[in-house]
Structure formats: C-alpha cells, structure tokens
C-alpha cells in the first residue's frame, strides 16, 4: 500500500515504534519519523493525533538542556498512541566508539509496509545478544553473505570517497538514514543504496552507524574524513 492509496483513516497492520531524539522540547527529525509512520500504514487522521500527542509530550521538556532525552512513540493497530520520554544514553554512546561483530541469520526480518520500525524487536535483540557474546557492542547482521542491517542502527561504509548503505528492506528504513541520504546529496557527497558484502565492509575505508536517537558514530578505529562530515551534519541538525 503506497502513500497515495492510503485511506485518511488507515491504521498500521502491526504496532509501530518511533524512537526520537528530543532536544529542548523539539524533535529535529520529526518530519522523517512522520514520513515513516505514513509509509507504515498510518493515515492522516491518525498522524494528526500522533502529532498532537507528541507535541504535548515534548512541550513538557522545553527549556531542558540535555540532548539525551528519548521520546518513544508507539502506535497500535487499533489506533492507540503512546508517547513517553526517558533520559538515557543511546546504544551508540560507547567510550572510544562501539565495536561491531558480524551476526549471521538464515532469513531477513518481516517488516511492516515501507520497511517501518516494528515494536516487536525480538529479531534484532537476538542479533544484539549474539554480538555481545562475540564481544561486540553492535551487530552487523549478515544474510547470504551480505550485511542487511545493524542491531540498533543503520550501517554505512565509505569506499573510494563514496558512501553506501544497504537497501530497506531488508534493513529497517532508518529515520537517521533517510536524513543522511538527503543531507549527503545536498552536500554533493556520492551516496548510494546497494548491497554490502562482508568483504565490502571489511575492506572499506570507513564504517559508521546511525540511528535517530544517537545520531552518527564511527565503529571503533574505522572513522575518517567522510565520517567527520557526517558527524557535523548531525551536529548542525541537533542545533537546529
């Protein structure tokens, strides 16, 4: 079901989750979160209700300076909306940068329309547990020899100055991923969506991860000049 075909009253087929970074009462990436909810099956009437609930919840945090406030929105198939705020670190906030471990799976995850983010994270949580067993902070999930997603973040490589990220699906259509695809294009950086073999990741000049709460972080020892530009793009966006 595409956006044009949705009923105004459409609801998602399964529960959806948006994990947002809240900065002094505003959500810098809300336009992208909203677009993913639309792609995931939420019609305009439900989106208007979500907007109101998010604005009301975020307003309670206006004037608070911490940039590690996470606003989580859950939208149920019956149209119920929940929005809560927590103060916490991101899964990407690891001193020295996170390490990454390849985790092999036999099949990709089932995703809602638009590769939206489901509330049920068991498939990704299992990959994260397996990465930790291998002494990694983040899973790079491998299916048929290709990295298809990260455990809690979108994966990116830099090779020859160009940036590549896996297609969604099989990856979740990450909100930070959507922002960065737009931002890099505006910056004139070569960026494309395409398959990433394990060898591509191992031999890439740079490897970094993104999500909507943590922003962008280089995998430990795998940063470089392109990542520094990416990091500044997120910093400017957080500042508004």
SULJOBEL-V257146 format. One record per pair of residues at least 4 apart in sequence whose C-alpha atoms are under 6 Angstrom apart, sorted by sequence separation. I is the first residue (numbers start at 1). GAP is how many residues later the second one is. D is the distance in whole Angstrom. If there is no record, write none. Layout:
# SULJOBEL-V257146
i->(I,I)
gap->(GAP,GAP)
d->(D,D)
This chain:
# SULJOBEL-V257146
i->(22,30,36,38,54,55,76,94,111,112,121,122,132,142,150,158,168,180,185,196,200,211,223,22,37,75,131,132,142,149,150,158,168,184,210,218,21,75,141,142,157,210,74,141,157,209,74,131,141,156,209,73,141,156,208,73,140,155,208,72,128,139,208,72,139,207,71,138,71,70,207,216,70,206,69,206,69,148,68,68,68,148,149,128,148,167,124,164,166,167,162,163,164,165,166,12,162,164,166,11,12,101,11,10,10,25,9,25,8,101,176,7,8,9,25,100,176,8,25,99,100,102,103,104,175,24,99,100,101,102,103,104,105,24,98,100,101,102,103,104,24,24,23,159,158,159,22,158,22,158,21,147,157,20,146,157,20,146,156,145,146,156,19,18,115,155,18,154,17,153,154,17,115,116,153,16,115,153,16,15,15,15,14,13,12,11,40,40,40,39,40,36,17,16,17,16,17,15,16,15,99,98,99,92,97,98,97,90,32,20,21,20)
gap->(4,4,4,4,4,4,4,4,4,4,4,4,4,4,4,4,4,4,4,4,4,4,4,5,5,5,5,5,5,5,5,5,5,5,5,5,6,6,6,6,6,6,7,7,7,7,8,8,8,8,8,9,9,9,9,10,10,10,10,11,11,11,11,12,12,12,13,13,14,15,15,15,16,16,17,17,18,18,19,20,21,22,22,23,23,26,27,27,27,27,28,28,28,28,28,29,29,29,29,30,30,30,31,32,33,33,34,34,35,35,35,36,36,36,36,36,36,37,37,37,37,37,37,37,37,38,38,38,38,38,38,38,38,39,39,39,39,39,39,39,40,41,44,45,46,46,47,47,48,48,49,49,49,50,50,50,51,51,51,52,52,52,53,54,54,54,55,55,56,56,56,57,57,57,57,58,58,58,59,60,61,62,63,64,65,66,72,73,74,75,76,80,100,101,101,102,102,103,103,104,120,121,121,122,122,122,123,124,143,192,192,193)
d->(6,6,6,5,6,6,5,5,5,6,6,6,5,5,5,5,6,6,6,6,6,5,6,5,6,6,5,6,4,6,6,5,5,5,5,5,6,5,5,6,6,4,6,6,5,6,5,5,5,6,5,6,6,5,6,4,5,6,4,6,5,5,5,5,5,6,6,6,4,5,5,6,5,5,6,5,5,6,6,6,6,6,5,5,6,6,5,6,6,6,5,5,5,5,5,4,6,6,5,5,5,5,5,5,4,5,5,5,5,5,5,6,5,6,5,5,5,6,4,5,6,6,6,6,6,5,5,5,5,5,5,5,5,5,5,6,6,6,6,6,5,6,5,5,6,5,5,5,6,5,5,6,6,6,5,5,5,4,6,6,6,5,5,6,6,5,5,5,6,6,5,5,5,6,5,6,5,5,5,6,4,6,5,6,5,6,6,5,5,5,5,6,6,6,6,4,5,6,5,6,6,5,5,6,6,5,5,5,6,6,5,5)
